[in-house]
């Protein structure tokens, strides 16, 4: 049994789009609580992932990638989320690509308060053939801020995550755990179900269409070991609806089947999932629609 004092604190995971923040969160928590895809800007909400061990409880706050494009009200809301979270945590974990510091990393770094301890995680080291470039990136990054630690990691492979956790633990205050040890997120299952449907849309559809789509779970009922879920997929245009449904409903069926399997794995139960598609033009710039869909 550890004699070290127990530590509990909040750590924001920040970075530009598509650097692997959500994949890193899932590995640190040990469960698929944050959706992922190869497309940037998959994350839209603040999401709390909880890691508890015998020495600490870390409340990881996953944030949307700081966005300088797609300047609609949805993206402005997401950028405000990044700024607010950075001001409310005990430390931050800035994730960049191990291949080198990118000019798009600069505005993210600028968001972090000067007194906030920041750990730099250089992600995707498993994809770096020339390891000398990782060292060059470390030296370059270290000129930009006095980081509390610099840790090369691979979120997808789990490389160096124990070392990363050790550095994070040093920055947390001595305090008892806030959540029970088996809690992995503060988000309800209804929210997670909507996100898993949206994840399949990001993975299965084209490059642009997923950004014009939102998901709302209108029914979530638990009957013993069965969850009955009805999800509505909102699209911006009638033409988008046809694409989501696909020929003879094939695309929508695949979205539903894959989302259901992901829900069953996360919830540990059988899931009956219904999916519908509706047109809500201009939802990403509509304040009422953003509130309905949980972005406000």
C-alpha positions as CSV (number, residue, x, y, z in Angstrom):
1,X,0.0,0.0,0.0
2,X,1.3,3.4,-1.0
3,X,2.4,5.8,1.8
4,X,2.3,8.8,-0.4
5,X,-0.6,11.2,0.0
6,X,-3.6,10.8,-2.2
7,X,-3.9,13.4,-4.9
8,X,-6.9,14.6,-6.9
9,X,-7.2,17.2,-9.5
10,X,-8.4,18.4,-12.9
11,X,-6.2,18.3,-16.0
12,X,-7.3,19.8,-19.3
13,X,-6.3,18.0,-22.5
14,X,-5.8,20.7,-25.1
15,X,-4.4,20.9,-28.6
16,X,-5.2,21.7,-32.2
17,X,-7.6,19.4,-34.1
18,X,-6.5,15.8,-35.0
19,X,-3.5,15.5,-32.7
20,X,-5.0,12.5,-30.8
21,X,-6.5,14.1,-27.7
22,X,-9.5,11.9,-27.5
23,X,-7.5,8.7,-28.2
24,X,-5.1,9.7,-25.4
25,X,-8.0,10.3,-23.0
26,X,-9.6,6.9,-23.8
27,X,-6.3,5.1,-23.0
28,X,-5.7,7.1,-19.8
29,X,-9.2,6.3,-18.6
30,X,-9.3,2.7,-19.9
31,X,-12.6,3.0,-21.7
32,X,-14.1,4.4,-24.9
33,X,-15.6,7.6,-23.4
34,X,-14.5,10.0,-26.1
35,X,-15.3,9.5,-29.8
36,X,-12.5,9.4,-32.3
37,X,-12.0,9.4,-36.1
38,X,-9.3,10.2,-38.6
39,X,-11.0,13.5,-39.3
40,X,-10.1,16.6,-37.4
41,X,-12.6,18.4,-35.0
42,X,-14.5,15.2,-34.1
43,X,-14.9,16.4,-30.5
44,X,-17.5,19.1,-29.9
45,X,-18.2,18.9,-26.2
46,X,-16.3,19.2,-23.0
47,X,-16.0,15.7,-21.7
48,X,-14.7,14.5,-18.3
49,X,-12.8,11.2,-18.2
50,X,-11.9,9.9,-14.8
51,X,-8.8,7.9,-14.0
52,X,-8.5,6.5,-10.5
53,X,-5.7,4.4,-9.0
54,X,-4.4,3.8,-5.5
55,X,-2.5,7.1,-5.5
56,X,-4.6,9.5,-7.3
57,X,-7.8,10.5,-9.1
58,X,-7.3,12.5,-12.3
59,X,-10.2,14.3,-13.8
60,X,-9.2,14.6,-17.4
61,X,-11.1,17.3,-19.3
62,X,-11.2,16.6,-23.0
63,X,-11.8,19.7,-25.1
64,X,-12.6,20.3,-28.7
65,X,-9.6,21.0,-30.9
66,X,-9.0,24.8,-31.1
67,X,-10.4,25.7,-34.5
68,X,-9.4,28.6,-36.8
69,X,-11.6,27.5,-39.7
70,X,-15.3,26.7,-40.1
71,X,-16.2,29.9,-38.3
72,X,-19.8,29.3,-37.5
73,X,-21.5,29.7,-34.1
74,X,-20.8,26.0,-33.2
75,X,-17.1,26.5,-33.7
76,X,-17.0,29.7,-31.7
77,X,-18.8,27.9,-28.9
78,X,-16.2,25.1,-29.0
79,X,-13.3,27.6,-28.9
80,X,-14.9,29.3,-25.9
81,X,-15.1,25.9,-24.2
82,X,-11.3,25.5,-24.6
83,X,-10.6,28.9,-23.1
84,X,-12.9,28.4,-20.1
85,X,-11.6,24.9,-19.3
86,X,-8.0,26.2,-19.3
87,X,-8.8,28.7,-16.6
88,X,-10.5,26.2,-14.3
89,X,-8.0,23.3,-14.0
90,X,-5.0,22.4,-11.8
91,X,-2.8,21.6,-14.8
92,X,-3.0,21.2,-18.6
93,X,-1.7,18.5,-21.0
94,X,-0.8,20.1,-24.3
95,X,-0.8,17.5,-27.1
96,X,1.2,18.1,-30.3
97,X,2.4,16.0,-33.1
98,X,5.9,14.5,-32.5
99,X,6.8,15.3,-36.1
100,X,7.3,19.0,-35.1
101,X,5.8,22.1,-33.6
102,X,3.1,23.4,-36.0
103,X,2.1,27.1,-36.3
104,X,-1.5,26.0,-35.4
105,X,-0.1,25.0,-32.0
106,X,0.7,28.6,-31.2
107,X,-2.9,29.9,-30.5
108,X,-3.6,26.9,-28.3
109,X,-0.4,27.6,-26.2
110,X,-1.5,31.2,-26.0
111,X,-4.8,30.2,-24.3
112,X,-3.0,28.6,-21.3
113,X,-2.6,30.9,-18.3
114,X,1.0,31.8,-17.6
115,X,0.9,30.3,-14.0
116,X,-0.8,27.1,-15.1
117,X,1.5,24.0,-15.0
118,X,1.6,22.5,-18.5
119,X,2.9,19.1,-19.5
120,X,3.8,18.7,-23.2
121,X,2.9,15.4,-24.8
122,X,4.5,14.7,-28.1
123,X,2.0,12.2,-29.6
124,X,2.4,9.6,-32.4
125,X,6.0,8.8,-31.7
126,X,5.3,5.3,-33.1
127,X,4.9,6.8,-36.5
128,X,8.3,8.6,-36.4
129,X,11.0,6.7,-38.3
130,X,13.6,9.3,-37.6
131,X,13.7,9.5,-33.8
132,X,16.1,12.4,-34.0
133,X,13.2,14.6,-35.1
134,X,11.4,13.9,-31.8
135,X,14.4,15.3,-30.0
136,X,14.4,18.3,-32.3
137,X,10.7,18.9,-31.5
138,X,11.4,18.7,-27.8
139,X,14.2,21.3,-28.0
140,X,12.0,23.6,-30.2
141,X,9.0,23.3,-27.9
142,X,11.0,23.9,-24.8
143,X,11.9,27.4,-26.1
144,X,8.3,28.4,-26.2
145,X,7.4,27.8,-22.6
146,X,8.8,26.5,-19.3
147,X,6.9,23.2,-19.4
148,X,6.5,21.1,-16.2
149,X,7.5,18.0,-18.2
150,X,8.0,16.9,-21.8
151,X,6.9,13.3,-22.6
152,X,6.9,11.6,-26.0
153,X,3.9,9.2,-26.2
154,X,1.8,7.1,-28.5
155,X,-1.8,7.4,-27.6
156,X,-2.8,4.6,-30.0
157,X,-0.2,2.2,-28.8
158,X,-0.2,3.2,-25.1
159,X,3.5,4.0,-25.2
160,X,4.9,6.0,-22.2
161,X,1.5,6.6,-20.6
162,X,2.7,5.3,-17.2
163,X,5.5,7.9,-17.4
164,X,3.0,10.6,-18.4
165,X,0.7,9.7,-15.5
166,X,3.6,10.0,-13.1
167,X,4.3,13.5,-14.3
168,X,0.7,14.4,-14.1
169,X,0.4,13.1,-10.5
170,X,3.1,15.4,-9.4
171,X,1.1,18.5,-10.3
172,X,-2.1,17.5,-8.4
173,X,-3.0,18.8,-5.0
174,X,-3.4,16.5,-2.0
175,X,-7.1,15.8,-1.8
176,X,-9.5,12.8,-1.5
177,X,-11.2,11.4,-4.5
178,X,-14.3,13.1,-5.7
179,X,-15.9,10.3,-7.7
180,X,-16.3,6.6,-6.8
181,X,-13.4,4.4,-8.1
182,X,-15.5,2.8,-10.8
183,X,-16.7,6.0,-12.4
184,X,-15.1,6.8,-15.8
185,X,-17.0,9.9,-16.9
186,X,-19.4,12.6,-15.7
187,X,-21.5,12.3,-18.8
188,X,-24.7,10.2,-18.8
189,X,-25.2,7.2,-21.0
190,X,-27.7,9.1,-23.1
191,X,-25.0,11.6,-24.1
192,X,-22.5,8.8,-24.8
193,X,-25.1,7.0,-27.0
194,X,-25.5,10.2,-29.1
195,X,-21.7,10.6,-29.4
196,X,-21.3,7.0,-30.5
197,X,-23.8,7.5,-33.3
198,X,-21.9,10.6,-34.4
199,X,-18.6,8.7,-34.3
200,X,-19.9,6.2,-36.8
201,X,-21.0,9.1,-39.1
202,X,-17.6,10.6,-38.9
203,X,-16.0,7.3,-39.8
204,X,-18.3,6.2,-42.5
205,X,-19.2,9.4,-44.5
206,X,-17.2,11.8,-46.6
207,X,-14.8,14.6,-45.5
208,X,-17.3,17.5,-45.3
209,X,-20.7,16.0,-44.5
210,X,-20.1,15.0,-40.9
211,X,-19.5,18.6,-39.9
212,X,-23.0,19.5,-41.0
213,X,-24.6,16.7,-38.8
214,X,-25.7,16.5,-35.2
215,X,-27.3,13.7,-33.2
216,X,-30.0,13.9,-30.5
217,X,-31.1,10.9,-28.4
218,X,-34.9,11.3,-28.0
219,X,-35.5,8.1,-26.1
220,X,-33.3,6.2,-23.7
221,X,-35.0,3.5,-21.6
222,X,-33.5,0.8,-19.5
223,X,-35.3,-2.5,-19.1
224,X,-33.2,-4.9,-17.1
225,X,-30.2,-5.7,-19.3
226,X,-31.6,-4.0,-22.3
227,X,-31.4,-0.4,-23.4
228,X,-33.9,1.0,-25.9
229,X,-32.5,4.0,-27.6
230,X,-34.0,6.2,-30.3
231,X,-31.6,8.7,-32.0
232,X,-32.3,11.4,-34.5
233,X,-29.6,12.5,-36.9
234,X,-30.0,16.1,-37.9
235,X,-28.6,17.3,-41.3
236,X,-28.4,20.7,-42.8
237,X,-29.8,20.0,-46.3
238,X,-32.3,17.6,-47.9
239,X,-29.4,16.2,-50.1
240,X,-27.5,15.3,-47.0
241,X,-30.4,13.2,-45.8
242,X,-30.3,11.1,-48.9
243,X,-26.5,10.5,-48.4
244,X,-26.9,9.5,-44.7
245,X,-29.7,7.1,-45.6
246,X,-27.9,5.6,-48.6
247,X,-29.2,3.3,-51.3
248,X,-32.1,1.3,-49.9
249,X,-31.2,2.5,-46.4
250,X,-27.8,0.7,-46.4
251,X,-25.7,3.6,-45.0
252,X,-28.1,4.3,-42.2
253,X,-28.3,0.7,-41.3
254,X,-24.5,0.4,-41.1
255,X,-24.3,3.5,-39.0
256,X,-26.9,2.0,-36.6
257,X,-25.4,-1.4,-36.5
258,X,-21.8,-0.2,-35.7
259,X,-23.1,2.3,-33.2
260,X,-25.1,-0.3,-31.4
261,X,-22.1,-2.6,-31.2
262,X,-20.1,0.2,-29.7
263,X,-22.8,1.0,-27.2
264,X,-23.1,-2.7,-26.1
265,X,-19.4,-2.8,-25.5
266,X,-19.4,0.4,-23.4
267,X,-22.6,-0.2,-21.5
268,X,-22.2,-3.9,-21.0
269,X,-25.7,-4.7,-22.0
270,X,-27.9,-5.4,-25.0
271,X,-29.0,-2.4,-27.0
272,X,-32.0,-1.9,-29.3
273,X,-31.3,1.2,-31.4
274,X,-33.6,3.1,-33.7
275,X,-32.2,5.8,-36.0
276,X,-34.0,8.5,-37.9
277,X,-32.8,11.4,-40.2
278,X,-34.3,14.9,-40.2
279,X,-33.4,18.1,-41.9
280,X,-32.8,21.2,-39.7
281,X,-31.3,23.8,-42.0
282,X,-28.7,26.2,-40.4
283,X,-28.6,24.4,-37.1
284,X,-24.9,25.1,-36.5
285,X,-25.6,28.9,-36.5
286,X,-29.0,28.7,-34.7
287,X,-28.8,29.4,-31.0
288,X,-32.0,27.5,-30.2
289,X,-30.9,24.5,-32.2
290,X,-27.5,24.5,-30.4
291,X,-29.2,24.5,-27.0
292,X,-31.5,21.7,-28.1
293,X,-28.5,19.6,-29.2
294,X,-26.6,20.3,-26.0
295,X,-23.9,22.7,-27.3
296,X,-25.0,25.5,-25.0
